[in-house]
Amino acid sequence: MPTTDADTIEARPPSMRLMLRNLPAQYREILVATYFHHRTPHEAAEHLGLAPEAAKARLYEAMRDLSLMIAMGPDLEIG
């Protein structure tokens, strides 16, 4: 079981690792906190020291950017 964000990213398939690395750190950390550590957006907000609304906004923006990367290819750099 991965113990750090870096370990979590390394456990993903190569294209997912590349896409996560190409995201801005604030987007990467909210995705890792919610999807890979199975936290709700509210729990992730607490863990990251964010207001719940800020965590939800970051999660939305991260998913938007990740969706764009998937559509355009994993080499697309965002941010």
PDB file of N, CA, C and O in Angstrom:
ATOM      1  N   MET A   1       0.855  -1.188   0.000  1.00  0.00           N
ATOM      2  CA  MET A   1       0.000   0.000   0.000  1.00  0.00           C
ATOM      3  C   MET A   1       0.894   1.243   0.000  1.00  0.00           C
ATOM      4  O   MET A   1       1.784   1.362   0.843  1.00  0.00           O
ATOM      5  N   PRO A   2       0.667   2.168  -0.934  1.00  0.00           N
ATOM      6  CA  PRO A   2       1.464   3.400  -0.977  1.00  0.00           C
ATOM      7  C   PRO A   2       1.294   4.216   0.301  1.00  0.00           C
ATOM      8  O   PRO A   2       0.215   4.255   0.891  1.00  0.00           O
ATOM      9  N   THR A   3       2.384   4.868   0.716  1.00  0.00           N
ATOM     10  CA  THR A   3       2.328   5.633   1.957  1.00  0.00           C
ATOM     11  C   THR A   3       2.442   7.134   1.743  1.00  0.00           C
ATOM     12  O   THR A   3       2.035   7.907   2.610  1.00  0.00           O
ATOM     13  N   THR A   4       2.981   7.562   0.618  1.00  0.00           N
ATOM     14  CA  THR A   4       3.121   8.992   0.338  1.00  0.00           C
ATOM     15  C   THR A   4       2.480   9.301  -1.002  1.00  0.00           C
ATOM     16  O   THR A   4       2.148   8.398  -1.770  1.00  0.00           O
ATOM     17  N   ASP A   5       2.307  10.606  -1.277  1.00  0.00           N
ATOM     18  CA  ASP A   5       1.750  10.998  -2.571  1.00  0.00           C
ATOM     19  C   ASP A   5       2.620  10.489  -3.708  1.00  0.00           C
ATOM     20  O   ASP A   5       2.100  10.036  -4.728  1.00  0.00           O
ATOM     21  N   ALA A   6       3.936  10.558  -3.549  1.00  0.00           N
ATOM     22  CA  ALA A   6       4.845  10.084  -4.594  1.00  0.00           C
ATOM     23  C   ALA A   6       4.667   8.590  -4.816  1.00  0.00           C
ATOM     24  O   ALA A   6       4.657   8.138  -5.961  1.00  0.00           O
ATOM     25  N   ASP A   7       4.526   7.811  -3.741  1.00  0.00           N
ATOM     26  CA  ASP A   7       4.306   6.376  -3.870  1.00  0.00           C
ATOM     27  C   ASP A   7       2.976   6.101  -4.562  1.00  0.00           C
ATOM     28  O   ASP A   7       2.873   5.194  -5.388  1.00  0.00           O
ATOM     29  N   THR A   8       1.960   6.889  -4.221  1.00  0.00           N
ATOM     30  CA  THR A   8       0.645   6.717  -4.828  1.00  0.00           C
ATOM     31  C   THR A   8       0.714   6.978  -6.321  1.00  0.00           C
ATOM     32  O   THR A   8       0.142   6.227  -7.111  1.00  0.00           O
ATOM     33  N   ILE A   9       1.403   8.028  -6.711  1.00  0.00           N
ATOM     34  CA  ILE A   9       1.535   8.349  -8.132  1.00  0.00           C
ATOM     35  C   ILE A   9       2.318   7.258  -8.850  1.00  0.00           C
ATOM     36  O   ILE A   9       1.958   6.871  -9.962  1.00  0.00           O
ATOM     37  N   GLU A  10       3.379   6.757  -8.232  1.00  0.00           N
ATOM     38  CA  GLU A  10       4.205   5.727  -8.851  1.00  0.00           C
ATOM     39  C   GLU A  10       3.438   4.424  -9.039  1.00  0.00           C
ATOM     40  O   GLU A  10       3.786   3.633  -9.916  1.00  0.00           O
ATOM     41  N   ALA A  11       2.406   4.182  -8.239  1.00  0.00           N
ATOM     42  CA  ALA A  11       1.638   2.949  -8.340  1.00  0.00           C
ATOM     43  C   ALA A  11       0.652   2.974  -9.502  1.00  0.00           C
ATOM     44  O   ALA A  11       0.053   1.943  -9.808  1.00  0.00           O
ATOM     45  N   ARG A  12       0.466   4.104 -10.152  1.00  0.00           N
ATOM     46  CA  ARG A  12      -0.468   4.245 -11.278  1.00  0.00           C
ATOM     47  C   ARG A  12       0.190   3.768 -12.574  1.00  0.00           C
ATOM     48  O   ARG A  12       1.417   3.696 -12.658  1.00  0.00           O
ATOM     49  N   PRO A  13      -0.625   3.442 -13.588  1.00  0.00           N
ATOM     50  CA  PRO A  13      -0.060   3.114 -14.901  1.00  0.00           C
ATOM     51  C   PRO A  13       0.765   4.287 -15.436  1.00  0.00           C
ATOM     52  O   PRO A  13       0.529   5.428 -15.037  1.00  0.00           O
ATOM     53  N   PRO A  14       1.732   4.032 -16.332  1.00  0.00           N
ATOM     54  CA  PRO A  14       2.636   5.102 -16.796  1.00  0.00           C
ATOM     55  C   PRO A  14       1.937   6.344 -17.308  1.00  0.00           C
ATOM     56  O   PRO A  14       2.348   7.451 -16.960  1.00  0.00           O
ATOM     57  N   SER A  15       0.901   6.212 -18.118  1.00  0.00           N
ATOM     58  CA  SER A  15       0.245   7.401 -18.656  1.00  0.00           C
ATOM     59  C   SER A  15      -0.437   8.212 -17.549  1.00  0.00           C
ATOM     60  O   SER A  15      -0.446   9.441 -17.600  1.00  0.00           O
ATOM     61  N   MET A  16      -1.003   7.534 -16.557  1.00  0.00           N
ATOM     62  CA  MET A  16      -1.633   8.243 -15.443  1.00  0.00           C
ATOM     63  C   MET A  16      -0.565   8.960 -14.619  1.00  0.00           C
ATOM     64  O   MET A  16      -0.775  10.097 -14.195  1.00  0.00           O
ATOM     65  N   ARG A  17       0.573   8.312 -14.389  1.00  0.00           N
ATOM     66  CA  ARG A  17       1.670   8.967 -13.663  1.00  0.00           C
ATOM     67  C   ARG A  17       2.083  10.251 -14.368  1.00  0.00           C
ATOM     68  O   ARG A  17       2.258  11.290 -13.730  1.00  0.00           O
ATOM     69  N   LEU A  18       2.238  10.176 -15.673  1.00  0.00           N
ATOM     70  CA  LEU A  18       2.664  11.344 -16.445  1.00  0.00           C
ATOM     71  C   LEU A  18       1.625  12.459 -16.353  1.00  0.00           C
ATOM     72  O   LEU A  18       1.975  13.623 -16.158  1.00  0.00           O
ATOM     73  N   MET A  19       0.362  12.107 -16.492  1.00  0.00           N
ATOM     74  CA  MET A  19      -0.679  13.125 -16.414  1.00  0.00           C
ATOM     75  C   MET A  19      -0.727  13.758 -15.020  1.00  0.00           C
ATOM     76  O   MET A  19      -0.866  14.976 -14.907  1.00  0.00           O
ATOM     77  N   LEU A  20      -0.616  12.960 -13.968  1.00  0.00           N
ATOM     78  CA  LEU A  20      -0.627  13.509 -12.612  1.00  0.00           C
ATOM     79  C   LEU A  20       0.569  14.413 -12.379  1.00  0.00           C
ATOM     80  O   LEU A  20       0.443  15.463 -11.748  1.00  0.00           O
ATOM     81  N   ARG A  21       1.725  14.015 -12.882  1.00  0.00           N
ATOM     82  CA  ARG A  21       2.923  14.851 -12.716  1.00  0.00           C
ATOM     83  C   ARG A  21       2.798  16.169 -13.466  1.00  0.00           C
ATOM     84  O   ARG A  21       3.382  17.172 -13.054  1.00  0.00           O
ATOM     85  N   ASN A  22       2.051  16.180 -14.555  1.00  0.00           N
ATOM     86  CA  ASN A  22       1.898  17.394 -15.357  1.00  0.00           C
ATOM     87  C   ASN A  22       0.860  18.358 -14.782  1.00  0.00           C
ATOM     88  O   ASN A  22       0.759  19.499 -15.233  1.00  0.00           O
ATOM     89  N   LEU A  23       0.101  17.914 -13.804  1.00  0.00           N
ATOM     90  CA  LEU A  23      -0.864  18.807 -13.149  1.00  0.00           C
ATOM     91  C   LEU A  23      -0.147  19.715 -12.157  1.00  0.00           C
ATOM     92  O   LEU A  23       0.869  19.320 -11.585  1.00  0.00           O
ATOM     93  N   PRO A  24      -0.655  20.913 -11.945  1.00  0.00           N
ATOM     94  CA  PRO A  24      -0.113  21.755 -10.866  1.00  0.00           C
ATOM     95  C   PRO A  24      -0.233  21.019  -9.528  1.00  0.00           C
ATOM     96  O   PRO A  24      -1.163  20.238  -9.328  1.00  0.00           O
ATOM     97  N   ALA A  25       0.692  21.266  -8.629  1.00  0.00           N
ATOM     98  CA  ALA A  25       0.743  20.559  -7.342  1.00  0.00           C
ATOM     99  C   ALA A  25      -0.574  20.630  -6.578  1.00  0.00           C
ATOM    100  O   ALA A  25      -0.990  19.639  -5.977  1.00  0.00           O
ATOM    101  N   GLN A  26      -1.235  21.782  -6.592  1.00  0.00           N
ATOM    102  CA  GLN A  26      -2.485  21.905  -5.820  1.00  0.00           C
ATOM    103  C   GLN A  26      -3.580  21.004  -6.381  1.00  0.00           C
ATOM    104  O   GLN A  26      -4.433  20.529  -5.632  1.00  0.00           O
ATOM    105  N   TYR A  27      -3.564  20.766  -7.687  1.00  0.00           N
ATOM    106  CA  TYR A  27      -4.548  19.861  -8.288  1.00  0.00           C
ATOM    107  C   TYR A  27      -4.175  18.409  -8.024  1.00  0.00           C
ATOM    108  O   TYR A  27      -5.033  17.578  -7.726  1.00  0.00           O
ATOM    109  N   ARG A  28      -2.896  18.117  -8.136  1.00  0.00           N
ATOM    110  CA  ARG A  28      -2.407  16.759  -7.889  1.00  0.00           C
ATOM    111  C   ARG A  28      -2.730  16.343  -6.449  1.00  0.00           C
ATOM    112  O   ARG A  28      -3.194  15.226  -6.221  1.00  0.00           O
ATOM    113  N   GLU A  29      -2.493  17.224  -5.485  1.00  0.00           N
ATOM    114  CA  GLU A  29      -2.710  16.844  -4.089  1.00  0.00           C
ATOM    115  C   GLU A  29      -4.185  16.607  -3.778  1.00  0.00           C
ATOM    116  O   GLU A  29      -4.498  15.723  -2.980  1.00  0.00           O
ATOM    117  N   ILE A  30      -5.094  17.361  -4.377  1.00  0.00           N
ATOM    118  CA  ILE A  30      -6.515  17.138  -4.109  1.00  0.00           C
ATOM    119  C   ILE A  30      -6.987  15.839  -4.758  1.00  0.00           C
ATOM    120  O   ILE A  30      -7.816  15.131  -4.185  1.00  0.00           O
ATOM    121  N   LEU A  31      -6.471  15.517  -5.947  1.00  0.00           N
ATOM    122  CA  LEU A  31      -6.824  14.241  -6.588  1.00  0.00           C
ATOM    123  C   LEU A  31      -6.298  13.065  -5.780  1.00  0.00           C
ATOM    124  O   LEU A  31      -7.011  12.084  -5.568  1.00  0.00           O
ATOM    125  N   VAL A  32      -5.067  13.162  -5.335  1.00  0.00           N
ATOM    126  CA  VAL A  32      -4.486  12.082  -4.528  1.00  0.00           C
ATOM    127  C   VAL A  32      -5.277  11.921  -3.229  1.00  0.00           C
ATOM    128  O   VAL A  32      -5.587  10.802  -2.821  1.00  0.00           O
ATOM    129  N   ALA A  33      -5.599  13.030  -2.589  1.00  0.00           N
ATOM    130  CA  ALA A  33      -6.325  12.982  -1.313  1.00  0.00           C
ATOM    131  C   ALA A  33      -7.722  12.387  -1.467  1.00  0.00           C
ATOM    132  O   ALA A  33      -8.185  11.671  -0.579  1.00  0.00           O
ATOM    133  N   THR A  34      -8.397  12.670  -2.573  1.00  0.00           N
ATOM    134  CA  THR A  34      -9.769  12.175  -2.731  1.00  0.00           C
ATOM    135  C   THR A  34      -9.812  10.801  -3.386  1.00  0.00           C
ATOM    136  O   THR A  34     -10.350   9.860  -2.802  1.00  0.00           O
ATOM    137  N   TYR A  35      -9.261  10.667  -4.572  1.00  0.00           N
ATOM    138  CA  TYR A  35      -9.422   9.421  -5.314  1.00  0.00           C
ATOM    139  C   TYR A  35      -8.488   8.309  -4.856  1.00  0.00           C
ATOM    140  O   TYR A  35      -8.907   7.155  -4.780  1.00  0.00           O
ATOM    141  N   PHE A  36      -7.245   8.625  -4.551  1.00  0.00           N
ATOM    142  CA  PHE A  36      -6.291   7.578  -4.219  1.00  0.00           C
ATOM    143  C   PHE A  36      -6.254   7.254  -2.729  1.00  0.00           C
ATOM    144  O   PHE A  36      -5.839   6.162  -2.341  1.00  0.00           O
ATOM    145  N   HIS A  37      -6.685   8.197  -1.892  1.00  0.00           N
ATOM    146  CA  HIS A  37      -6.762   7.935  -0.452  1.00  0.00           C
ATOM    147  C   HIS A  37      -8.206   7.800   0.008  1.00  0.00           C
ATOM    148  O   HIS A  37      -8.474   7.726   1.208  1.00  0.00           O
ATOM    149  N   HIS A  38      -9.130   7.769  -0.932  1.00  0.00           N
ATOM    150  CA  HIS A  38     -10.553   7.496  -0.670  1.00  0.00           C
ATOM    151  C   HIS A  38     -11.174   8.421   0.369  1.00  0.00           C
ATOM    152  O   HIS A  38     -11.923   7.983   1.242  1.00  0.00           O
ATOM    153  N   ARG A  39     -10.851   9.706   0.258  1.00  0.00           N
ATOM    154  CA  ARG A  39     -11.462  10.699   1.151  1.00  0.00           C
ATOM    155  C   ARG A  39     -12.569  11.430   0.399  1.00  0.00           C
ATOM    156  O   ARG A  39     -12.530  11.559  -0.825  1.00  0.00           O
ATOM    157  N   THR A  40     -13.547  11.901   1.147  1.00  0.00           N
ATOM    158  CA  THR A  40     -14.551  12.773   0.555  1.00  0.00           C
ATOM    159  C   THR A  40     -13.892  14.138   0.335  1.00  0.00           C
ATOM    160  O   THR A  40     -12.847  14.411   0.924  1.00  0.00           O
ATOM    161  N   PRO A  41     -14.479  14.995  -0.497  1.00  0.00           N
ATOM    162  CA  PRO A  41     -13.915  16.338  -0.650  1.00  0.00           C
ATOM    163  C   PRO A  41     -13.816  17.081   0.686  1.00  0.00           C
ATOM    164  O   PRO A  41     -12.861  17.824   0.914  1.00  0.00           O
ATOM    165  N   HIS A  42     -14.796  16.882   1.565  1.00  0.00           N
ATOM    166  CA  HIS A  42     -14.756  17.539   2.878  1.00  0.00           C
ATOM    167  C   HIS A  42     -13.588  17.006   3.719  1.00  0.00           C
ATOM    168  O   HIS A  42     -12.881  17.782   4.361  1.00  0.00           O
ATOM    169  N   GLU A  43     -13.387  15.689   3.713  1.00  0.00           N
ATOM    170  CA  GLU A  43     -12.265  15.092   4.453  1.00  0.00           C
ATOM    171  C   GLU A  43     -10.926  15.545   3.873  1.00  0.00           C
ATOM    172  O   GLU A  43      -9.981  15.826   4.609  1.00  0.00           O
ATOM    173  N   ALA A  44     -10.862  15.613   2.543  1.00  0.00           N
ATOM    174  CA  ALA A  44      -9.632  16.073   1.885  1.00  0.00           C
ATOM    175  C   ALA A  44      -9.351  17.525   2.259  1.00  0.00           C
ATOM    176  O   ALA A  44      -8.200  17.900   2.480  1.00  0.00           O
ATOM    177  N   ALA A  45     -10.396  18.336   2.330  1.00  0.00           N
ATOM    178  CA  ALA A  45     -10.237  19.742   2.720  1.00  0.00           C
ATOM    179  C   ALA A  45      -9.629  19.841   4.112  1.00  0.00           C
ATOM    180  O   ALA A  45      -8.693  20.608   4.335  1.00  0.00           O
ATOM    181  N   GLU A  46     -10.158  19.071   5.034  1.00  0.00           N
ATOM    182  CA  GLU A  46      -9.603  19.058   6.395  1.00  0.00           C
ATOM    183  C   GLU A  46      -8.147  18.622   6.390  1.00  0.00           C
ATOM    184  O   GLU A  46      -7.300  19.248   7.027  1.00  0.00           O
ATOM    185  N   HIS A  47      -7.862  17.551   5.674  1.00  0.00           N
ATOM    186  CA  HIS A  47      -6.504  17.001   5.612  1.00  0.00           C
ATOM    187  C   HIS A  47      -5.521  18.014   5.024  1.00  0.00           C
ATOM    188  O   HIS A  47      -4.385  18.120   5.485  1.00  0.00           O
ATOM    189  N   LEU A  48      -5.961  18.757   4.006  1.00  0.00           N
ATOM    190  CA  LEU A  48      -5.089  19.710   3.318  1.00  0.00           C
ATOM    191  C   LEU A  48      -5.141  21.113   3.921  1.00  0.00           C
ATOM    192  O   LEU A  48      -4.408  22.000   3.484  1.00  0.00           O
ATOM    193  N   GLY A  49      -5.991  21.320   4.907  1.00  0.00           N
ATOM    194  CA  GLY A  49      -6.102  22.637   5.527  1.00  0.00           C
ATOM    195  C   GLY A  49      -6.798  23.657   4.643  1.00  0.00           C
ATOM    196  O   GLY A  49      -6.456  24.840   4.656  1.00  0.00           O
ATOM    197  N   LEU A  50      -7.775  23.196   3.877  1.00  0.00           N
ATOM    198  CA  LEU A  50      -8.524  24.066   2.964  1.00  0.00           C
ATOM    199  C   LEU A  50      -9.963  24.213   3.437  1.00  0.00           C
ATOM    200  O   LEU A  50     -10.479  23.379   4.181  1.00  0.00           O
ATOM    201  N   ALA A  51     -10.594  25.280   2.995  1.00  0.00           N
ATOM    202  CA  ALA A  51     -12.037  25.402   3.171  1.00  0.00           C
ATOM    203  C   ALA A  51     -12.691  24.364   2.255  1.00  0.00           C
ATOM    204  O   ALA A  51     -12.180  24.101   1.166  1.00  0.00           O
ATOM    205  N   PRO A  52     -13.809  23.771   2.676  1.00  0.00           N
ATOM    206  CA  PRO A  52     -14.468  22.769   1.834  1.00  0.00           C
ATOM    207  C   PRO A  52     -14.786  23.278   0.421  1.00  0.00           C
ATOM    208  O   PRO A  52     -14.671  22.530  -0.550  1.00  0.00           O
ATOM    209  N   GLU A  53     -15.183  24.545   0.312  1.00  0.00           N
ATOM    210  CA  GLU A  53     -15.498  25.115  -1.003  1.00  0.00           C
ATOM    211  C   GLU A  53     -14.243  25.181  -1.879  1.00  0.00           C
ATOM    212  O   GLU A  53     -14.312  24.939  -3.084  1.00  0.00           O
ATOM    213  N   ALA A  54     -13.103  25.507  -1.275  1.00  0.00           N
ATOM    214  CA  ALA A  54     -11.839  25.572  -2.023  1.00  0.00           C
ATOM    215  C   ALA A  54     -11.440  24.185  -2.504  1.00  0.00           C
ATOM    216  O   ALA A  54     -10.970  24.027  -3.630  1.00  0.00           O
ATOM    217  N   ALA A  55     -11.625  23.176  -1.654  1.00  0.00           N
ATOM    218  CA  ALA A  55     -11.292  21.805  -2.046  1.00  0.00           C
ATOM    219  C   ALA A  55     -12.173  21.343  -3.205  1.00  0.00           C
ATOM    220  O   ALA A  55     -11.691  20.713  -4.147  1.00  0.00           O
ATOM    221  N   LYS A  56     -13.459  21.658  -3.131  1.00  0.00           N
ATOM    222  CA  LYS A  56     -14.374  21.274  -4.213  1.00  0.00           C
ATOM    223  C   LYS A  56     -14.004  21.976  -5.516  1.00  0.00           C
ATOM    224  O   LYS A  56     -14.046  21.368  -6.585  1.00  0.00           O
ATOM    225  N   ALA A  57     -13.643  23.251  -5.430  1.00  0.00           N
ATOM    226  CA  ALA A  57     -13.250  23.999  -6.633  1.00  0.00           C
ATOM    227  C   ALA A  57     -11.973  23.417  -7.229  1.00  0.00           C
ATOM    228  O   ALA A  57     -11.879  23.237  -8.443  1.00  0.00           O
ATOM    229  N   ARG A  58     -10.993  23.123  -6.383  1.00  0.00           N
ATOM    230  CA  ARG A  58      -9.744  22.526  -6.878  1.00  0.00           C
ATOM    231  C   ARG A  58      -9.988  21.161  -7.499  1.00  0.00           C
ATOM    232  O   ARG A  58      -9.404  20.825  -8.530  1.00  0.00           O
ATOM    233  N   LEU A  59     -10.846  20.382  -6.872  1.00  0.00           N
ATOM    234  CA  LEU A  59     -11.151  19.061  -7.406  1.00  0.00           C
ATOM    235  C   LEU A  59     -11.812  19.184  -8.777  1.00  0.00           C
ATOM    236  O   LEU A  59     -11.474  18.442  -9.700  1.00  0.00           O
ATOM    237  N   TYR A  60     -12.748  20.112  -8.909  1.00  0.00           N
ATOM    238  CA  TYR A  60     -13.397  20.344 -10.202  1.00  0.00           C
ATOM    239  C   TYR A  60     -12.363  20.751 -11.253  1.00  0.00           C
ATOM    240  O   TYR A  60     -12.355  20.217 -12.362  1.00  0.00           O
ATOM    241  N   GLU A  61     -11.495  21.696 -10.900  1.00  0.00           N
ATOM    242  CA  GLU A  61     -10.488  22.183 -11.848  1.00  0.00           C
ATOM    243  C   GLU A  61      -9.482  21.083 -12.195  1.00  0.00           C
ATOM    244  O   GLU A  61      -9.049  20.970 -13.342  1.00  0.00           O
ATOM    245  N   ALA A  62      -9.118  20.280 -11.206  1.00  0.00           N
ATOM    246  CA  ALA A  62      -8.190  19.177 -11.454  1.00  0.00           C
ATOM    247  C   ALA A  62      -8.804  18.152 -12.403  1.00  0.00           C
ATOM    248  O   ALA A  62      -8.141  17.671 -13.322  1.00  0.00           O
ATOM    249  N   MET A  63     -10.062  17.825 -12.179  1.00  0.00           N
ATOM    250  CA  MET A  63     -10.744  16.862 -13.052  1.00  0.00           C
ATOM    251  C   MET A  63     -10.915  17.428 -14.464  1.00  0.00           C
ATOM    252  O   MET A  63     -10.808  16.699 -15.451  1.00  0.00           O
ATOM    253  N   ARG A  64     -11.179  18.727 -14.550  1.00  0.00           N
ATOM    254  CA  ARG A  64     -11.297  19.372 -15.864  1.00  0.00           C
ATOM    255  C   ARG A  64      -9.969  19.263 -16.617  1.00  0.00           C
ATOM    256  O   ARG A  64      -9.945  18.888 -17.790  1.00  0.00           O
ATOM    257  N   ASP A  65      -8.872  19.590 -15.942  1.00  0.00           N
ATOM    258  CA  ASP A  65      -7.561  19.526 -16.584  1.00  0.00           C
ATOM    259  C   ASP A  65      -7.175  18.096 -16.927  1.00  0.00           C
ATOM    260  O   ASP A  65      -6.615  17.845 -17.994  1.00  0.00           O
ATOM    261  N   LEU A  66      -7.464  17.163 -16.041  1.00  0.00           N
ATOM    262  CA  LEU A  66      -7.162  15.765 -16.300  1.00  0.00           C
ATOM    263  C   LEU A  66      -7.975  15.256 -17.491  1.00  0.00           C
ATOM    264  O   LEU A  66      -7.456  14.514 -18.325  1.00  0.00           O
ATOM    265  N   SER A  67      -9.228  15.644 -17.570  1.00  0.00           N
ATOM    266  CA  SER A  67     -10.067  15.259 -18.713  1.00  0.00           C
ATOM    267  C   SER A  67      -9.501  15.808 -20.013  1.00  0.00           C
ATOM    268  O   SER A  67      -9.503  15.122 -21.035  1.00  0.00           O
ATOM    269  N   LEU A  68      -9.020  17.039 -19.976  1.00  0.00           N
ATOM    270  CA  LEU A  68      -8.398  17.642 -21.161  1.00  0.00           C
ATOM    271  C   LEU A  68      -7.149  16.863 -21.563  1.00  0.00           C
ATOM    272  O   LEU A  68      -6.929  16.606 -22.747  1.00  0.00           O
ATOM    273  N   MET A  69      -6.339  16.492 -20.585  1.00  0.00           N
ATOM    274  CA  MET A  69      -5.135  15.702 -20.884  1.00  0.00           C
ATOM    275  C   MET A  69      -5.499  14.377 -21.523  1.00  0.00           C
ATOM    276  O   MET A  69      -4.856  13.951 -22.483  1.00  0.00           O
ATOM    277  N   ILE A  70      -6.523  13.725 -21.001  1.00  0.00           N
ATOM    278  CA  ILE A  70      -6.947  12.428 -21.552  1.00  0.00           C
ATOM    279  C   ILE A  70      -7.401  12.612 -22.997  1.00  0.00           C
ATOM    280  O   ILE A  70      -7.074  11.805 -23.866  1.00  0.00           O
ATOM    281  N   ALA A  71      -8.155  13.679 -23.246  1.00  0.00           N
ATOM    282  CA  ALA A  71      -8.650  13.945 -24.589  1.00  0.00           C
ATOM    283  C   ALA A  71      -7.538  14.308 -25.561  1.00  0.00           C
ATOM    284  O   ALA A  71      -7.574  13.914 -26.727  1.00  0.00           O
ATOM    285  N   MET A  72      -6.548  15.059 -25.082  1.00  0.00           N
ATOM    286  CA  MET A  72      -5.481  15.554 -25.955  1.00  0.00           C
ATOM    287  C   MET A  72      -4.240  14.664 -25.974  1.00  0.00           C
ATOM    288  O   MET A  72      -3.404  14.791 -26.869  1.00  0.00           O
ATOM    289  N   GLY A  73      -4.111  13.768 -24.998  1.00  0.00           N
ATOM    290  CA  GLY A  73      -2.934  12.917 -24.896  1.00  0.00           C
ATOM    291  C   GLY A  73      -2.160  13.243 -23.637  1.00  0.00           C
ATOM    292  O   GLY A  73      -2.196  14.381 -23.168  1.00  0.00           O
ATOM    293  N   PRO A  74      -1.451  12.254 -23.071  1.00  0.00           N
ATOM    294  CA  PRO A  74      -0.790  12.435 -21.789  1.00  0.00           C
ATOM    295  C   PRO A  74       0.395  13.385 -21.804  1.00  0.00           C
ATOM    296  O   PRO A  74       0.839  13.806 -20.736  1.00  0.00           O
ATOM    297  N   ASP A  75       0.925  13.740 -22.959  1.00  0.00           N
ATOM    298  CA  ASP A  75       2.085  14.629 -23.010  1.00  0.00           C
ATOM    299  C   ASP A  75       1.708  16.093 -22.886  1.00  0.00           C
ATOM    300  O   ASP A  75       2.585  16.946 -22.747  1.00  0.00           O
ATOM    301  N   LEU A  76       0.403  16.402 -22.933  1.00  0.00           N
ATOM    302  CA  LEU A  76      -0.064  17.774 -22.810  1.00  0.00           C
ATOM    303  C   LEU A  76       0.215  18.277 -21.412  1.00  0.00           C
ATOM    304  O   LEU A  76      -0.183  17.648 -20.431  1.00  0.00           O
ATOM    305  N   GLU A  77       0.895  19.402 -21.311  1.00  0.00           N
ATOM    306  CA  GLU A  77       1.206  19.972 -20.002  1.00  0.00           C
ATOM    307  C   GLU A  77       0.205  21.078 -19.685  1.00  0.00           C
ATOM    308  O   GLU A  77      -0.029  21.967 -20.504  1.00  0.00           O
ATOM    309  N   ILE A  78      -0.376  21.018 -18.506  1.00  0.00           N
ATOM    310  CA  ILE A  78      -1.375  21.988 -18.057  1.00  0.00           C
ATOM    311  C   ILE A  78      -0.747  22.832 -16.949  1.00  0.00           C
ATOM    312  O   ILE A  78       0.076  22.352 -16.169  1.00  0.00           O
ATOM    313  N   GLY A  79      -1.161  24.115 -16.901  1.00  0.00           N
ATOM    314  CA  GLY A  79      -0.737  24.971 -15.799  1.00  0.00           C
ATOM    315  C   GLY A  79       0.568  25.550 -16.081  1.00  0.00           C
ATOM    316  O   GLY A  79       1.097  26.305 -15.265  1.00  0.00           O
TER     317      GLY A  79
END
